[in-house]
Amino acid sequence: MNPPEIRERTDRFRILVIGRANAGKTTILQRVCNTRENPEIYNSTGKKIDATVLMASTERGLHNIENEMVFKSNPGFIFHDSRGFEAGGESEFNKVKVFIADRSKEIKLKDQLHAIWYCIPMDEACRSFTSGEVKFFSQCDTGSIPVIVLFTKFDALYDDAYAQLKSKGASMNDAAELAPKHAEESFAIGSQLKFLYHSKEIRHPPKCHICLPNMDRDDADCGPLIERTAGTLDNEVLKQLFVSTQQSNLELCIKYAVEK
């Protein structure tokens, strides 16, 4: 099935983005859509919501997961935002569960939820999972919808990695150069991932995860996120739609075209 045929069935790829405040969600979406602009917001009927009205609602603690975020630079993506479960407690968690369940029952592919990005920032003093995050992976069965954990602001771990390398005798220059790789290697065998994938508490672990450093930079690379997300999609139609919609990884488009 070629892209025009795919877009006859659905012309948008729909992603739910979950994460606590300051998790870097908007920055990542801007990178994926190659823009610095904020998204336009539409309600469930497709009516555009005025930014001032939306801000006023947010300040009053109101939040609607059904609202659709669309970037002008790449309208092929529809994003839904959840604030994370500390913000709304049990109420927000239930809204997310209902949203996922309802979207799973949609008949039309265009109305279904296609993927979930769960953003967990690594720049906080306590880098363990919050109770809300544990609850999601323990109690929220997303069925066939893949969940990818995004460890955002991963460069916050570089200082610790630098210090460890220095303590082992590395020079300042070598420690600075090797810190990113050392941080990833240490994280890969650390307690967070062991808990996420192997704890008895976690009944619904994610399909995969990705570490995202320095996403606030102009040269930030979200290619690995795109590739990992594509790899979690079992539905070939959705995979082709996602690959053709994203604009960040031309190599992936070429690779997939060659494979097909």
C-alpha angles and dihedrals in degrees: 000000000000125000095264090052091047092051090054086067097038132348098190134064110216122211130179111213115201126186146124122261116295092015090134095249098143093046091054093048090050090053093049090051095041097238144109093208124103118250126258113244125221129183124232092275093055097255115142114242119222111244093228092052090048092049091050091051091049092051089054089054095255119141132169117201089193091068113107123225115206128177117215090221092062115013090172089088125071115193127195118197130216117186094218124259102275089067097055102016117201092350094059092044091053091048090055093048092049092046092052093045093048094048090049089059095052112118098207116072091221091061096047125097109249106187143356125222112197110196119207116178120220098199098084124102091241107052096179120108117277121238089253092055092048089049092053095052091042100047110017113088107193094184112204093351107106120230118209118189114219113202096204128196087025091161086076086081093058095084092057091046090049091052092049092051092047091051088056092055104267117149119247092255094046092046091051092048095046098040097091094051092043091051092053093046092049092046092050091062096033133112097261096064094039088056094044096051105025110028117113087225091065107077096164109038120183123265090242144325138232132202113225118193129180096005090157091069122097091235094048113146116223092165093106090054091052093048095047092048092050089050092058094056112099094178106086093205091055092045092053091046092050094046093048093045099050117083100190103079116046090168090062091053091051093044093051093045090053092047091051 
